[in-house]
Amino acid sequence: MNEKKDNKKKIPIFAYYIILLAIVLIICYTMLPKLMEPEEKEISFSEFVTMIKNDEADEVEVNSTQYILKPKDFDTSNIYYVTGNINNDFHESTSLLTLLDEKGIKYDSPIVSSSVWTDIFLVYILPTLLTLGLIIILMRSMSKRMGGGVMSFGKNTAKIYAEKSTGKLFSDVAGQDEAKQNLVEIIDFLNNPGKYTAIGAKLPKGALLVGPPGTGKTLLAKAVAGEAKVPFFSLSGSEFVEMFVGMGAARVRDLFKQAVENAPCIVFIDEIDAIGKSRDNSISSNDEREQTLNQLLAEMDGFDSSKGVVILAATNRPEVLDKALLRPGRFDRRIIVDLPDQKGRVDILKVHARDVLMEPDVDFEVVARATPGASGADLENIINESALRAVRAGKQRVSQQELDEAIEVIIAGEEKKNRVMSDEEKRIVAYHETGHALVTSLLTHTEPVHKITIIPRTSGTLGYVMHVAKKEKVLLTKKEILEEITILTGGRASEQIVFDSVTTGASNDIERATEMARNMITTYGMSDKFGFVNWQKKNSLYLTDTKTMNCAESTFAGIDEETKVIISGCYADAVNILKEHRNTLDKIASVLYDRENLTGEEFIELFRELEPDVTINRAEGDA
């Protein structure tokens, strides 16, 4: 079904501004002359005669009701004088006419020639009409920008996307096979409802897409519309919330009315938590949002799903949604759109790289292993960043080098080439990063070193060690977490051994190590002292990583002590490892100081030259 075309010619917006300018000019043209008219001053008849005798008059108008005198200094004063006709008949005022003749003053032509009706039209009627026209044009212009007329506050502003408009199919969505499988059934029902109704099956009224930001929830909804070849209504939850109470509910009614008229169709509400928050907390209640939610619940109960109207909604805050919204009969299915696994990341990279010129030897597996936890949006950003860097370097195709650089830019920011460190600071950073790399390589359950650098980055880091996983892990053992904490303490341990002092460079390492040790105790139940108990609650499933402790103060203090014991033990292990390989630490740190960058292969070669009999942890494919 194609979009409905509006055959009416739309007036371009600049035409309204031209009309407004013309109205303003007309008002100025008509009003300014009236504002510039001379002032009328009333005087007595004796004063009037005195001014004539003193040769102060230039012209005089004589009529049946009054005498008007135009003075000689009229050009500067802009004032004319008026007095009443004491004889009520200017023909009888022969003495005045004789005086005017003696002084040679003209009195035949009128001085003021405007009529009362002209004044009324120019001063009152014309400005009023022009002002009303100006208001109407402004309101029409504003209503077009806001998507409706002045009296259409409750009208729906949803855009109807047809298949050609969305331009998305399931082939454009990668890394979400389970989510696509759940949606395929809905598409098939919309296209072939007979085989479902024949057995008595009903189409799910709604499906809720739940997942972290950037995982492709909106893209999936557009792909559903493209595959089903039905009209696609797309709105954001915030579009329902208006200043005036009741407008959101009216907009919901209008939306479902349009949907039923265009059935079969799909209605997609993005960020539904904007209107669907739980009503349990009355303190933070909002009348407009609650009325909108109530209307949405009523509409979802009222329409017949057999007509082919499917509601898709997306959120990354499912824990705040109202329970009435999630019950069967409204949103029958909850489809998890989670972060992709390693295979999914490879597929996503290939999808986004389809329109980008790539070198034949580009390995997306390496990129996928280096970006655990990356969303589809992050991976798209990496592909685009690598293309931009290739153009900047004057290349015709994107190589593996640009992809690796793009990963570093996304993770740590751009290189700060104008940042100058002193030789002593640079030496400290070299030992710090070498300490991390050595501990990583000499432990058993760790990810191999991919790159070591001591070039400062815009994220604030002065250097870092980049790892690439051999394979993606779903579960972590207690031993693996302890080794990760040991790696994080390796930088500080290296500083302590070599310089007998420590710096502020380990602040991020300390933060991460503390969080991992605390999670071992409070979340994973890996502490012998505190056992198989959860002591903290996660506040948000997909957005923030903030947690709230759920224990007594004495237990909290004990958790702090146990955290300190775990980290201290790991720190002691790191110190022992580096002391045992002190000569290797010095040599590799010296090379890193000179080169500023070392790849994983170069690091392994240096280590093997120095300690050929020691087996180290290395990446797959390394000789």
C-alpha positions as CSV (number, residue, x, y, z in Angstrom):
1,M,0.0,0.0,0.0
2,N,1.5,3.3,-1.0
3,E,1.3,6.5,0.8
4,K,-1.7,8.8,0.2
5,K,-0.6,11.7,-1.8
6,D,-2.0,15.2,-1.2
7,N,-2.8,16.7,-4.6
8,K,-3.3,20.2,-3.1
9,K,-0.5,22.6,-3.9
10,K,1.2,23.6,-0.7
11,I,2.1,27.3,-0.2
12,P,5.9,27.5,0.5
13,I,6.7,28.9,3.9
14,F,8.6,31.9,2.6
15,A,5.4,33.1,0.9
16,Y,3.8,33.7,4.3
17,Y,6.8,35.8,5.3
18,I,6.4,37.9,2.1
19,I,2.7,38.5,2.9
20,L,3.6,39.4,6.5
21,L,6.1,42.0,5.2
22,A,3.6,43.5,2.8
23,I,1.0,43.8,5.6
24,V,3.5,45.6,7.8
25,L,4.5,48.0,5.0
26,I,0.8,48.8,4.3
27,I,0.1,49.5,8.0
28,C,3.1,51.8,8.1
29,Y,2.1,53.5,4.9
30,T,-1.5,54.2,6.2
31,M,-0.7,55.0,9.8
32,L,2.4,57.1,9.5
33,P,0.7,59.9,7.5
34,K,-1.9,60.2,10.2
35,L,0.7,60.2,12.9
36,M,2.5,63.0,11.0
37,E,-0.6,65.2,10.6
38,P,-0.3,68.7,12.1
39,E,-1.6,69.5,15.6
40,E,-4.8,71.5,16.0
41,K,-4.8,74.2,18.7
42,E,-7.9,76.1,19.7
43,I,-7.6,79.8,20.5
44,S,-10.0,82.7,21.3
45,F,-11.4,85.0,18.5
46,S,-9.5,87.9,19.9
47,E,-6.2,86.0,19.9
48,F,-7.0,84.9,16.3
49,V,-7.5,88.6,15.2
50,T,-4.3,89.6,17.1
51,M,-2.2,87.0,15.2
52,I,-3.6,88.4,11.9
53,K,-2.8,92.0,12.8
54,N,0.7,91.0,13.9
55,D,1.4,89.5,10.5
56,E,1.8,86.0,12.0
57,A,-0.8,84.4,9.7
58,D,0.1,82.8,6.3
59,E,-3.4,81.4,5.3
60,V,-6.9,81.5,6.8
61,E,-9.8,79.2,6.1
62,V,-13.2,80.8,6.6
63,N,-16.3,78.6,6.8
64,S,-19.7,78.7,8.5
65,T,-18.6,77.0,11.8
66,Q,-15.0,78.0,12.5
67,Y,-11.9,79.9,11.3
68,I,-8.6,78.1,10.8
69,L,-5.3,79.9,10.8
70,K,-2.1,78.6,9.3
71,P,0.9,80.5,10.9
72,K,4.0,81.5,8.9
73,D,6.1,79.2,11.1
74,F,3.9,76.2,10.3
75,D,6.9,74.3,8.7
76,T,8.7,74.2,12.1
77,S,5.8,74.2,14.6
78,N,3.4,71.9,12.6
79,I,0.5,73.6,14.5
80,Y,-2.5,75.3,13.1
81,Y,-5.0,77.4,15.2
82,V,-8.8,77.2,15.3
83,T,-11.4,79.5,16.6
84,G,-15.2,79.6,16.4
85,N,-17.2,81.7,13.9
86,I,-18.9,84.2,16.3
87,N,-21.3,85.4,13.6
88,N,-22.3,81.9,12.5
89,D,-22.2,83.3,8.9
90,F,-18.9,84.2,7.4
91,H,-20.6,86.5,4.9
92,E,-21.5,88.9,7.8
93,S,-18.0,89.0,9.0
94,T,-17.0,91.8,6.6
95,S,-14.6,93.4,9.0
96,L,-12.6,90.1,9.2
97,L,-12.5,89.8,5.4
98,T,-11.5,93.4,5.0
99,L,-8.6,92.8,7.5
100,L,-7.5,89.7,5.6
101,D,-7.5,91.7,2.3
102,E,-5.5,94.5,3.9
103,K,-2.9,92.0,5.1
104,G,-2.8,90.2,1.8
105,I,-3.7,86.8,3.4
106,K,-5.4,84.1,1.3
107,Y,-8.7,82.8,2.6
108,D,-10.3,81.0,-0.4
109,S,-8.7,77.5,-0.3
110,P,-9.3,75.1,2.6
111,I,-6.3,74.3,4.9
112,V,-7.6,70.9,6.2
113,S,-9.3,68.9,3.5
114,S,-9.8,65.4,5.2
115,S,-13.3,64.1,5.8
116,V,-14.5,62.3,9.0
117,W,-15.2,59.0,7.1
118,T,-11.7,59.0,5.7
119,D,-10.2,59.4,9.1
120,I,-12.4,56.6,10.5
121,F,-11.4,54.3,7.7
122,L,-7.7,55.0,7.9
123,V,-7.4,55.2,11.7
124,Y,-9.7,52.4,12.8
125,I,-11.1,50.1,10.1
126,L,-8.0,49.5,7.9
127,P,-5.5,48.8,10.7
128,T,-8.0,46.4,12.4
129,L,-8.5,44.4,9.2
130,L,-4.8,44.3,8.5
131,T,-4.1,43.1,12.1
132,L,-6.7,40.4,11.9
133,G,-5.2,39.2,8.6
134,L,-1.8,39.2,10.2
135,I,-3.1,37.0,13.1
136,I,-4.8,34.6,10.8
137,I,-1.6,34.1,8.6
138,L,0.5,33.6,11.7
139,M,-1.9,31.0,13.1
140,R,-2.0,29.2,9.8
141,S,1.8,29.1,9.6
142,M,2.1,27.8,13.2
143,S,-0.5,25.2,12.7
144,K,1.2,23.8,9.6
145,R,4.5,23.6,11.5
146,M,2.7,21.8,14.4
147,G,1.0,19.4,12.0
148,G,-2.6,20.5,12.3
149,G,-5.0,23.4,12.5
150,V,-5.7,25.6,15.4
151,M,-8.6,23.4,16.7
152,S,-6.8,20.1,16.1
153,F,-4.8,19.8,19.3
154,G,-6.1,16.2,19.8
155,K,-5.3,15.1,16.2
156,N,-2.8,12.4,15.7
157,T,0.5,13.3,14.1
158,A,1.6,9.8,13.2
159,K,3.4,9.3,9.9
160,I,2.2,6.4,7.7
161,Y,5.2,4.6,6.3
162,A,4.6,2.2,3.5
163,E,7.1,-0.5,2.4
164,K,9.0,1.9,0.1
165,S,9.1,4.6,2.8
166,T,10.7,2.4,5.5
167,G,13.1,0.8,3.0
168,K,14.0,-1.9,5.7
169,L,13.7,-5.6,5.5
170,F,14.8,-8.4,7.8
171,S,17.9,-8.7,5.7
172,D,18.9,-5.3,7.1
173,V,18.7,-6.6,10.6
174,A,21.5,-8.8,11.9
175,G,22.4,-10.3,15.3
176,Q,18.8,-10.6,16.5
177,D,17.7,-14.0,15.1
178,E,15.5,-14.9,18.1
179,A,13.7,-11.5,18.0
180,K,13.1,-11.9,14.2
181,Q,11.7,-15.4,14.7
182,N,9.1,-14.0,17.1
183,L,8.1,-11.3,14.7
184,V,8.0,-13.5,11.6
185,E,4.8,-15.2,13.0
186,I,3.1,-11.8,13.3
187,I,4.1,-10.9,9.7
188,D,2.8,-14.3,8.4
189,F,-0.5,-13.7,10.3
190,L,-1.0,-10.3,8.6
191,N,-0.3,-11.7,5.2
192,N,-2.1,-15.1,5.6
193,P,-4.6,-14.8,8.4
194,G,-6.7,-17.7,7.0
195,K,-4.5,-20.5,8.1
196,Y,-4.4,-19.2,11.7
197,T,-8.1,-18.4,12.1
198,A,-9.0,-21.8,10.6
199,I,-7.5,-23.5,13.6
200,G,-8.9,-20.9,16.0
201,A,-5.7,-19.0,16.7
202,K,-5.8,-15.3,17.4
203,L,-3.3,-12.7,16.4
204,P,-1.4,-11.2,19.4
205,K,-2.6,-7.7,19.9
206,G,0.8,-6.3,20.9
207,A,4.4,-7.1,21.2
208,L,6.9,-5.2,23.4
209,L,10.4,-4.9,22.2
210,V,12.7,-4.7,25.2
211,G,16.5,-4.1,25.3
212,P,19.4,-1.7,25.8
213,P,19.7,1.4,23.7
214,G,21.2,0.9,20.2
215,T,20.3,-2.7,19.8
216,G,17.9,-2.1,16.9
217,K,14.4,-2.1,18.3
218,T,13.2,0.7,16.0
219,L,15.0,-0.9,13.0
220,L,13.2,-4.2,13.8
221,A,9.8,-2.5,13.8
222,K,10.5,-0.8,10.4
223,A,11.7,-4.2,9.0
224,V,8.4,-5.8,10.2
225,A,6.5,-3.1,8.2
226,G,8.7,-3.7,5.2
227,E,8.2,-7.5,5.3
228,A,4.4,-7.4,6.0
229,K,3.7,-4.8,3.3
230,V,1.1,-3.1,5.4
231,P,0.8,0.5,6.6
232,F,3.1,1.4,9.5
233,F,2.2,4.1,12.1
234,S,5.2,5.3,14.0
235,L,5.1,7.6,17.0
236,S,7.1,8.3,20.1
237,G,5.6,8.0,23.5
238,S,6.4,11.7,24.2
239,E,4.2,12.8,21.3
240,F,1.1,11.8,23.3
241,V,2.0,14.0,26.3
242,E,0.6,17.5,25.8
243,M,0.3,20.6,27.9
244,F,-3.5,20.4,28.1
245,V,-5.0,17.5,30.0
246,G,-7.0,15.2,27.7
247,M,-5.1,16.0,24.5
248,G,-3.0,12.9,24.8
249,A,-6.1,10.7,25.2
250,A,-7.7,12.3,22.2
251,R,-4.6,11.6,20.2
252,V,-4.7,7.9,21.2
253,R,-8.3,7.7,20.1
254,D,-7.5,9.3,16.8
255,L,-4.5,7.0,16.3
256,F,-6.5,3.8,16.8
257,K,-9.3,5.2,14.6
258,Q,-6.8,5.6,11.7
259,A,-5.3,2.2,12.4
260,V,-8.7,0.5,12.2
261,E,-9.5,2.3,9.0
262,N,-6.2,1.2,7.4
263,A,-6.2,-2.4,8.8
264,P,-4.3,-4.6,8.4
265,C,-1.5,-2.4,9.7
266,I,1.2,-2.0,12.4
267,V,1.3,0.7,15.0
268,F,4.7,1.3,16.5
269,I,5.1,3.3,19.8
270,D,8.7,4.1,20.6
271,E,9.8,4.8,24.2
272,I,6.4,3.8,25.5
273,D,7.7,4.3,29.1
274,A,7.0,8.0,28.5
275,I,3.2,7.3,28.9
276,G,3.2,3.8,30.3
277,K,4.9,4.3,33.7
278,S,3.5,2.6,36.7
279,R,0.7,4.4,38.5
280,D,1.6,2.9,41.9
281,N,3.6,6.0,43.0
282,S,0.8,8.6,43.5
283,I,3.3,11.3,44.6
284,S,4.8,11.6,41.1
285,S,1.5,11.1,39.3
286,N,0.7,13.2,36.2
287,D,-3.0,13.6,35.2
288,E,-2.3,14.0,31.5
289,R,0.0,10.9,31.4
290,E,-2.4,8.8,33.4
291,Q,-5.4,9.8,31.2
292,T,-3.3,9.0,28.1
293,L,-2.3,5.6,29.6
294,N,-5.9,4.8,30.6
295,Q,-7.1,5.6,27.0
296,L,-4.4,3.4,25.5
297,L,-5.4,0.5,27.8
298,A,-9.1,1.0,26.8
299,E,-8.3,1.1,23.1
300,M,-6.1,-2.0,23.2
301,D,-9.0,-3.8,24.9
302,G,-11.6,-2.5,22.5
303,F,-10.2,-3.2,19.0
304,D,-10.6,-6.6,17.3
305,S,-7.2,-8.2,16.6
306,S,-8.7,-10.3,13.8
307,K,-8.9,-7.1,11.7
308,G,-5.1,-7.2,11.6
309,V,-4.0,-4.2,13.8
310,V,-0.8,-5.1,15.7
311,I,0.7,-2.8,18.3
312,L,4.5,-2.8,18.6
313,A,6.2,-0.9,21.3
314,A,9.8,-0.4,22.4
315,T,11.4,0.5,25.7
316,N,14.7,0.1,27.5
317,R,13.0,0.6,30.9
318,P,10.6,-2.4,31.3
319,E,10.8,-2.3,35.1
320,V,8.9,1.0,35.2
321,L,5.9,0.0,33.0
322,D,2.5,-0.3,34.4
323,K,1.4,-3.9,35.1
324,A,-2.0,-3.3,33.4
325,L,-0.1,-2.5,30.2
326,L,1.9,-5.7,30.3
327,R,-0.8,-8.2,30.9
328,P,-1.9,-10.8,28.2
329,G,-4.5,-9.3,25.9
330,R,-2.6,-6.1,25.5
331,F,1.1,-6.8,25.1
332,D,0.9,-10.5,24.7
333,R,4.6,-11.0,23.9
334,R,7.8,-9.5,25.3
335,I,10.6,-9.8,22.7
336,I,14.1,-9.3,24.1
337,V,16.4,-7.4,21.8
338,D,19.6,-7.9,23.6
339,L,23.2,-7.0,22.9
340,P,24.6,-9.2,20.1
341,D,27.0,-12.1,20.7
342,Q,30.2,-12.5,18.8
343,K,28.6,-14.1,15.8
344,G,25.9,-11.5,15.8
345,R,28.5,-8.7,15.9
346,V,30.2,-10.2,12.8
347,D,26.9,-10.3,11.0
348,I,26.0,-6.7,12.0
349,L,29.5,-5.5,10.8
350,K,28.9,-7.2,7.5
351,V,25.5,-5.5,7.1
352,H,26.8,-2.1,7.8
353,A,29.9,-2.7,5.6
354,R,27.8,-3.6,2.5
355,D,27.9,-0.1,1.1
356,V,31.5,0.6,2.2
357,L,34.6,-0.3,0.1
358,M,36.6,-2.7,2.1
359,E,40.0,-4.4,1.5
360,P,39.6,-8.1,0.8
361,D,41.7,-9.2,3.8
362,V,39.5,-7.3,6.4
363,D,38.7,-9.6,9.3
364,F,35.5,-8.8,11.0
365,E,36.1,-11.6,13.5
366,V,38.9,-9.6,15.0
367,V,36.7,-6.6,15.3
368,A,33.9,-8.6,16.9
369,R,36.3,-10.2,19.5
370,A,37.6,-6.7,20.4
371,T,34.2,-5.2,21.0
372,P,32.4,-7.4,23.6
373,G,29.2,-5.7,24.8
374,A,29.0,-3.4,21.8
375,S,25.5,-2.7,20.4
376,G,24.5,-2.5,16.8
377,A,24.7,1.3,16.9
378,D,28.2,1.1,18.3
379,L,29.3,-1.3,15.5
380,E,27.7,0.9,12.8
381,N,29.7,3.8,14.3
382,I,32.9,1.8,14.1
383,I,32.3,1.1,10.4
384,N,31.5,4.7,9.7
385,E,34.5,6.0,11.7
386,S,36.9,3.6,9.8
387,A,35.6,4.9,6.5
388,L,36.1,8.5,7.6
389,R,39.7,7.7,8.7
390,A,40.4,6.0,5.3
391,V,39.3,9.1,3.5
392,R,41.4,11.2,5.8
393,A,44.4,9.1,5.0
394,G,43.7,9.4,1.2
395,K,42.9,5.7,0.8
396,Q,40.4,4.2,-1.7
397,R,39.3,1.3,0.6
398,V,39.0,0.7,4.3
399,S,41.7,-1.6,5.7
400,Q,42.1,-3.5,8.9
401,Q,44.3,-0.7,10.3
402,E,41.4,1.8,10.0
403,L,39.0,-0.6,11.7
404,D,41.5,-1.1,14.6
405,E,41.9,2.6,14.9
406,A,38.2,3.1,14.9
407,I,37.8,0.7,17.8
408,E,40.4,2.6,19.8
409,V,38.6,5.9,19.0
410,I,35.2,4.6,20.1
411,I,36.7,3.0,23.3
412,A,39.3,5.6,24.4
413,G,38.9,8.6,22.1
414,E,41.2,10.3,19.7
415,E,44.9,10.6,20.2
416,K,46.0,13.8,21.9
417,K,49.1,14.5,19.9
418,N,49.6,17.9,21.3
419,R,49.7,16.6,24.9
420,V,53.3,16.7,26.0
421,M,54.3,14.6,29.0
422,S,57.6,15.0,30.8
423,D,60.2,12.2,30.4
424,E,59.6,11.0,34.0
425,E,55.8,10.9,33.5
426,K,56.2,9.0,30.2
427,R,58.5,6.5,31.9
428,I,56.0,5.9,34.7
429,V,53.2,5.4,32.2
430,A,55.3,2.9,30.2
431,Y,56.0,0.8,33.3
432,H,52.4,1.1,34.4
433,E,51.0,-0.3,31.1
434,T,53.8,-2.9,30.8
435,G,52.9,-4.1,34.3
436,H,49.3,-4.7,33.1
437,A,50.5,-6.5,29.9
438,L,52.9,-8.8,31.7
439,V,50.4,-9.8,34.4
440,T,47.9,-10.5,31.7
441,S,50.2,-12.7,29.7
442,L,51.6,-14.7,32.7
443,L,48.1,-15.6,34.1
444,T,46.1,-18.5,32.7
445,H,42.4,-17.5,32.3
446,T,42.9,-14.0,30.7
447,E,42.4,-12.4,27.3
448,P,45.5,-12.0,25.2
449,V,47.2,-8.6,24.7
450,H,46.3,-7.0,21.4
451,K,48.0,-3.7,21.7
452,I,49.9,-1.5,24.3
453,T,50.1,2.2,23.9
454,I,51.2,5.2,26.0
455,I,49.8,7.9,23.8
456,P,47.2,10.0,25.7
457,R,43.7,10.0,24.5
458,T,40.8,12.5,24.7
459,S,39.0,10.3,27.2
460,G,41.6,11.2,29.7
461,T,43.6,8.0,29.7
462,L,47.4,8.3,29.4
463,G,47.8,4.8,28.0
464,Y,46.0,1.5,28.0
465,V,46.4,-2.2,27.1
466,M,43.9,-3.5,24.6
467,H,42.7,-7.2,24.8
468,V,41.1,-9.4,22.2
469,A,39.2,-12.4,23.5
470,K,40.0,-15.9,22.1
471,K,36.3,-16.7,22.3
472,E,33.3,-15.0,23.9
473,K,32.5,-16.0,27.4
474,V,29.0,-16.3,28.8
475,L,29.9,-17.4,32.3
476,L,32.9,-16.2,34.5
477,T,34.4,-18.4,37.1
478,K,35.6,-17.2,40.5
479,K,39.2,-17.8,39.3
480,E,38.7,-15.7,36.2
481,I,37.3,-12.8,38.1
482,L,40.2,-12.9,40.6
483,E,42.7,-12.9,37.7
484,E,40.9,-9.9,36.1
485,I,41.3,-8.0,39.4
486,T,45.0,-9.1,39.5
487,I,45.5,-7.6,36.0
488,L,43.9,-4.3,37.1
489,T,46.3,-4.1,40.1
490,G,49.3,-4.8,37.8
491,G,49.9,-1.2,36.8
492,R,50.0,0.1,40.4
493,A,52.2,-2.9,41.4
494,S,54.7,-2.0,38.7
495,E,54.9,1.6,39.9
496,Q,55.5,0.5,43.5
497,I,58.2,-2.0,42.5
498,V,60.2,0.3,40.2
499,F,59.7,3.8,41.7
500,D,58.9,2.9,45.3
501,S,56.0,5.3,44.9
502,V,52.5,5.4,43.4
503,T,50.6,7.9,41.2
504,T,47.1,8.9,40.4
505,G,47.2,7.0,37.1
506,A,45.5,3.9,38.7
507,S,42.3,5.6,39.6
508,N,40.2,3.9,37.0
509,D,41.9,0.5,37.7
510,I,41.0,0.9,41.4
511,E,37.4,1.8,40.6
512,R,36.9,-1.3,38.3
513,A,38.7,-3.7,40.7
514,T,36.6,-2.5,43.6
515,E,33.4,-3.0,41.7
516,M,34.4,-6.5,40.5
517,A,35.4,-7.5,44.1
518,R,32.2,-6.1,45.6
519,N,30.1,-7.9,42.9
520,M,31.8,-11.2,43.8
521,I,30.4,-10.8,47.3
522,T,27.1,-9.0,46.9
523,T,25.8,-10.3,43.5
524,Y,27.5,-13.6,42.6
525,G,27.7,-15.2,46.1
526,M,31.4,-16.1,45.7
527,S,32.5,-15.1,49.2
528,D,32.9,-17.9,51.8
529,K,32.2,-15.4,54.5
530,F,28.9,-14.0,53.2
531,G,27.7,-17.1,51.3
532,F,25.0,-17.6,48.7
533,V,23.1,-14.3,49.3
534,N,22.4,-11.3,47.2
535,W,23.2,-8.1,49.1
536,Q,22.4,-5.4,46.5
537,K,19.7,-4.5,44.0
538,K,20.2,-3.3,40.5
539,N,18.1,-0.1,39.8
540,S,17.8,-0.4,36.0
541,L,18.1,-3.5,33.9
542,Y,19.3,-1.8,30.6
543,L,20.2,1.8,31.2
544,T,22.3,2.8,34.2
545,D,24.5,0.4,36.1
546,T,23.6,1.9,39.5
547,K,22.9,-0.5,42.4
548,T,21.5,-0.1,45.9
549,M,22.8,-2.0,48.8
550,N,20.1,-4.2,50.5
551,C,21.6,-5.1,53.8
552,A,22.2,-4.0,57.4
553,E,24.9,-1.4,58.1
554,S,27.0,-4.0,60.0
555,T,26.8,-6.3,56.9
556,F,27.7,-3.4,54.7
557,A,30.8,-2.8,56.8
558,G,31.7,-6.5,56.6
559,I,31.4,-6.4,52.8
560,D,33.8,-3.4,52.7
561,E,36.3,-5.4,54.7
562,E,36.0,-8.5,52.6
563,T,36.3,-6.4,49.4
564,K,39.6,-5.0,50.7
565,V,40.9,-8.5,51.5
566,I,40.1,-9.7,48.0
567,I,41.9,-6.8,46.3
568,S,44.8,-6.9,48.6
569,G,45.4,-10.6,47.8
570,C,45.2,-9.9,44.1
571,Y,47.6,-7.0,44.5
572,A,50.1,-9.2,46.3
573,D,49.9,-11.7,43.5
574,A,50.6,-9.0,40.9
575,V,53.6,-7.8,42.9
576,N,55.1,-11.3,43.1
577,I,54.6,-11.9,39.4
578,L,56.4,-8.7,38.4
579,K,59.2,-9.1,40.9
580,E,59.8,-12.6,39.4
581,H,60.0,-11.1,35.9
582,R,61.6,-7.7,36.8
583,N,64.2,-7.9,34.0
584,T,61.6,-8.5,31.4
585,L,59.5,-5.7,32.9
586,D,62.4,-3.2,32.5
587,K,63.3,-4.2,29.0
588,I,59.7,-4.1,27.6
589,A,59.0,-0.9,29.4
590,S,62.1,0.6,27.8
591,V,61.0,-0.4,24.3
592,L,57.5,0.9,24.9
593,Y,59.0,4.2,26.1
594,D,60.8,4.6,22.8
595,R,58.1,3.3,20.4
596,E,55.0,4.5,22.3
597,N,53.0,1.7,20.7
598,L,53.5,-2.1,20.7
599,T,51.2,-4.7,19.0
600,G,50.4,-8.0,20.6
601,E,52.8,-9.8,18.2
602,E,55.6,-7.4,19.0
603,F,55.0,-7.8,22.7
604,I,55.1,-11.6,22.5
605,E,58.3,-11.6,20.4
606,L,60.1,-9.4,23.0
607,F,58.9,-11.6,25.8
608,R,60.1,-14.8,24.0
609,E,63.5,-13.2,23.3
610,L,63.9,-12.4,27.0
611,E,62.3,-15.5,28.5
612,P,62.1,-18.3,25.9
613,D,61.3,-21.0,28.4
614,V,58.2,-19.4,29.8
615,T,54.8,-20.1,28.3
616,I,52.6,-17.0,28.0
617,N,49.0,-16.4,27.1
618,R,48.7,-15.4,23.5
619,A,46.0,-14.7,20.9
620,E,44.8,-17.3,18.4
621,G,46.8,-17.3,15.3
622,D,50.0,-16.1,16.9
623,A,53.0,-18.3,16.1
